[in-house]
């Protein structure tokens, strides 16, 4: 069973995304900011990371760059899920190494399909 790390400073959003992914049969772990996520990834790398951009301590762009720059974690798919939905935000997210970019608010089916597709591709 695949493990997805959800990184968002909003507990409401973490709960919502976790609920969707749990229903889809995935294992979910959560972090409230980039620094906590970094520690979790070093301890036990997840199969995929869903992260927000605007967070304290380390933003999503920095976390994404960190994940993609290490040879131990560079193969972990990253989905940026952010309320920053402008084309520039999407472009910048992909430049940091994100594998997908989902703007909030999103359709639940889009999140599930994107996550499952990236997990299949990385298997």
N, C-alpha and C positions, 0 to 999 in steps of 0.2 A: 504494500500500500504506500502511495506517495505522500510525502510530508511537505506541506506548504507553510512557509513563514509569512505571517501578515505583519507588516510594520506600519503603524499609524498612531499618531498621538491622540486620536479620537477613539475612546473605548467603544462608543456606539458604532462607529464604522468598522472597527475590528470585529465586534460581535456580529454585525450584519454579514460581512464577507465570510467570517468563520462559519456562520450558519449555512450559507450557500454551499461552501466547499465541503462541509461535513455531510450535508445531504447528498452531495455528489460522490460520497464514498472516500473522501480524502482525509488524511490526518492533518490537523492544524495546530500550529504553535504561534504565539503572538509576542510581539515586542512593541513597546510604546515609543521608541525613538531609535535613531540610527546607531547610537552607541550601544544600546542594549542588544540590538540585532547583530552587531558586529561580534559581540561576545558569544551570542548563541550560535552564530554561523561557525566561529572558530571551534566551539565545543562539539557541535554536531551539525554538519552542513545539511540544510534541507534540500529537497528535490527542486524547489521553485520558491521564489520570493515575490510577494506582492507588496509594493511599498508606495507610500505617499511622498510628495516632494517637500512640503512645508512641515518640518518637525524641529523640535529643539535638539541641541547637542550635535547633531549631524544630520544635514538634510538628505533627502532621497537621492539627489544627484550625486552627492559625495559618497553615499553608501553604494550606489550602483557602480560608480567608478572603482571603489575599493573592491567590490565583489569581482568585477570583470578584469581587474589588473593582477589578481593573484592566480598563480597557476593551479592552486588547490580548489579555487572556487569559480574560475572563469567560465566553466561549463554550466553553471547553475543559471537557468532561465530567470530573467527579471521582468516583472510586469509593473510598470508605473501606473498607479491609479490616483489621479489628482484632479482637484477642482480647477487647476490651471489648464484650461482646455483650448487655448489659442494654438494656432498652427506652429508658432515659434516654440511654445512650450513642448509640444510633441516632437518637433525637430531636435530641440536641445536634449530631451530625454533619450532619444534614439542615438544621438551623438555620444552620450555617456555610456552607451552599451546596452541600453534596455532592449529586450526582445519584443516587447509590446507596450502600448500606451493606451490606457482606457481613461476617458474623461468622466468625472463625476458630474451629475448623477449618471449612472449607467444602468443598462438593462441587465438583470441577473443572468439571463441566458448568455449575454456577451462575455461576462466574467467567467462563467463555467466553461464555455466553449474555448475561450482563449487559453485558460489554464490547462485544460485537458489536451488541447492541440500542442502546446509547448512541452508538456510532459511526455506526450507520445513522440515528439520530434527528438527529445533529448535522451530517450530510452535506448 
